[in-house]
């Protein structure tokens, strides 16, 4: 399997180690990116990706290697430590650039056949809201299956994490990795994703954004074609 792992920070703490463990246990080829080292730009709000083409985004070229890796991957891993109860600013700035790929606009067809994992850690709390920051984008991209791994590590470095806690984390990671392996190549979107797709299909048939309407028509999604078939 191919894995695209996007770290929402540059430092190599608990989130980094757990995310890499997820990738290692899944197995396959893994491409890693670190934010903001590998991408640090903020969305300018120019709306060119919505109105014309994502290629006209001023950051398109910088973002292209990560976009390509995600599109080619079977599994996407988004990993972020909790910063003030949410994902890092670098992760949020990265995800902001893919608004045009939400189902309400022009989703990438390959996403509907992928699995994804959200990894978040904190010394204390906030993993749920941090994961939601990432999981929202995964859902609206059309990701077929998501897995969430949030851990309160009670430490500010991986070396300081209690050994028994590391073992419990490892067991949970193993369970998720096994599920991903079992579903490899045969995952399909759940009812919620398909229902939202059909809702967006109705919206596109009415037409409100010319670029999006044309995008859906070209793929036959306004008729009988579906991205997960």
N, C-alpha and C positions, 0 to 999 in steps of 0.2 A: 504494500500500500504506500501511497504518497501522502506525506503529512506536511502541512504548512503551520508552523508554530510562530505566533506573534506575541512577543513579550511586551507588556505595557510599561517596562522600565528597563534601564540599562544595567542596574546592579544585579548581582546574582545571589539573591536571598532565598527565602522559603518558597515563594511562588515560582521562581526560576527552577529550583530543584524538583519540585513536584511536577511542574509542566513537562520538564524533560523526562521525568520518570514515566509519565503518561505516554509520551511518544515512544520511549524505549520499549515499554511493555506491549504497545500496539504492534510495533515492529514495522520495518520498511524504511523508505528513504524520507528523511526529515530535513526540511529547509527552515532555518530559523531567521527571525528578524527581531531587532531590538528597537524599541521606541523610547526616546526620540532619536537615537543614533542613526537609524536607517530611514526614518521619516519624521520630520519635525514641524511641518508647515500647518498653519491653521487655515480652515476653509475661509475664503474671502467673501462668500455669499454672492458671487457673481451670477449664479443660477444658470451658467452656460451648460452644465451637465443635464439640467432639466429641459431647457429650451432648445438646445442645438445638439451638442455632443460632449461626452465626458472628455474627449480628446482635446477640447478647447479649455479645459481646466488648467489654470496656470501651474498646477502641481502634477499634471498627468504623467509626465516623463519620470519624475522622482518616485511616483507611486507605482509605476508600471511593474517593477520586479515583484512587488508584494502581490499586486493584483494577479499577475500571471501565476505565481506560486499557489495562490488560493484557488484559482480556476482549474489548475491542473491537479490539485490535491484531492484525495479521497476523504481526508479528515482535516478539519481546520481546528486548531487549538488557539484560543484567546486566553491569555493569562495576565492577571493584574493583581498587585497587592491592593489592599484597601487604603485609599487616601481619603480622609475625612468622610467615611461611610460610602464612598463611591469608587469607581475605577479611576485610574490615573488620568491626568489631563492629557497626556500623550496618547493614551488609548482612545479617549473621547475625540481628540482632534483627528486621529486616524479614521475612526468610524464615521465621523461627520462627512468625509469625502465620498462615502458610498450611499448617500441619500437617494441618488438617482437609481440605485439598484433595488430599492424597496419595491414590493409588489404593487404599490400604488402607481409606480412609474414604469421602469424597464428592468425587471429582474433578470439576472443571468441564469439561463436554463440549467446549467450544470449544478447550480446550488441545490436543486430539488432532488438530487441523487447523492448528496453528501451527508456525512455525519460531522458533528462538531462538539467540542468540549470547552466549557468555561471553567477556568481555574482561578480561585481567589483565596488569599490568606490574609489574616490580620492577627495582631497580637491579642486582640480581644474580640471585637464584634464588627459587623458591617458587611460580612461576606454576601448576604442576600442581596442587598442593594447594589453592591459592586458587580455581582454576577448579572443582575438584571440589566445594568448598563450595557453589557456585552450581549446578553441573550436577546434583548429586544432587536438588535440589528440582525442577529442570526435568524430569528423568526421571520422578520420582514424581508430578508433576502430569499426566504423559501427553503432554508436548510431542512432536510428531511427528518433528521433525528439529532437531538441535543442531549448532552449529559453535563451535569453541574457538580463541581467539586469545590466546596468551600470549607476551609479549615481555620479554626482558632488555634494558633500554634503556641500562644503564651510565651512568645520570645520575639526578639527583633533581629535574629540571625538564625540561619539553618543549623549552625553548629550548636546553638543554645537550646534547640528543641529537644524535649525529653525523648529518650530512645523508645520508650513504650508508645509514645504518641506517634513517632515516626513509623513504627510497625503498624499501628492502626491505620494511618494514612496510606501506607503501602498496600494494605489489604483492600481498602476502598478503591484505590487506583487500579489494582489488579482486576477487580470485579467489572469496572467500567471498560478496561482494555479488552477483557474477554467478550463483553457484549458487542463492542465495536468490531472485533474480529469475526464473531458469529454472524453479524449482519452485513459484513463487507460484500459489496456488489449486488445486494438485494434489498437495500433500504428504500422505502417509499414514504412520502410525506404523510403525516397523520391527518385525522379528520379536521382539526382546527386549521391547519395550513391549507388544506384543499378547500375548505369552506371560505377562507379569506381570499384565496385565489379566485374563486367563482364570484365573490362579491366584487373584487377588482375587475373581473371580466365584464360584469354588468356596467361598471363605471366606464370602462374603456369603450364599450359599445355605444354609450351615449356620447362620449368624446368630450374632453375638457382641456387636454394638452395635445396639440397636434403631433409632437414627436412621439409621445407615448402611444397614441392611437395607431400610428404607422408601425411602431415597433411590435405591437401585439398582432396587428394584421399580417405583417411579414412572417410571423411564426405560426400563424393559424390559430392562435390562442383565443381569438374572438369567435372561432368556430369550434371544431371538434378536437383539434390538437391540444396536447397537454405536455408541459415540460418534463414530467416524470415518466412518460411512456417511452 
